[in-house]
């Protein structure tokens, strides 16, 4: 495939306009903490400047481009007529990631979604502990009633990277004692965190994953993170986030309905990632 110079320049400009406000928000806060959006740049360690870099993915010749004009010059090579992404620039460490990631993404995609966790993971993180991640914001129910809500809940977290942040007294309350090695066996596509993690899989192989897919995954992750924290025990009304009160029946029903919406939004993005990872594996000669 070939993209004429005017075409790839337009696509790159469109990408920067699309994600520019997200990068600018992080940069303009100049270190000021945000309980919702910091997660996208701290837990997901992809810099604001990096999300603005554009790539068409593998197999696309960018007509008339030189390496000086390329957003990822270390991964592209000049050929007759322009530049193209060079498969051999994918390091050996990312080769190892490829095979595992394809198996993981396919396992999650094949699993039936579950909508019964009700977002209790953030509550479990503050259960009976003074070590509260967002201590500058009050707990909506206060300390005592927050702990009572956790004790009355049925903790059914399936995502290790949420479970591993549970407060010590909450760990045994989860239905499953999750470990890192359990990820492919427990992660399921109805999980808000598994949906957010699609962004991680997009940027892990940037620039081999095209920037349109990365942008779609990032925007979905941002929307999912907002739901994640609206269902948390924190009072974030001062930031404009109305709570989803999962301690009530109505709140749990609202959360489950939102989960289903995000599941349906995640399906095509997860499938595109699987296809892209398979294409990349084939380009570098990795069996899958």
Buried (B, 14 or more C-beta within 10 A) or exposed (E): EEBEEEEBBEBBEBBBEBBEEBBEBBEEEEEEEBBBBBBBBEBBEBEBEBBBBBBBBBEBBBBBBEEEBBBBEEBBBBEEEBBBBBBEBBEEEBBEBBBEBBEBBBBBBEBEBBBEBBBBBBBBBBBEBEEBEBEEBBBBBEBEEBBEBBEEBEBBBBBBBBBEBBBEBBBEBBEBEBEEEBBBEBBBBBBBBBBBBBBBBBBBBBBBBBBBBBBBBBBBBBBBBBBBBBBBBBBBEEEEBEBBBBBEEEBBEBBBEBBEEBBEBBBEBBEBBBEBBBBBBEBBEBEE
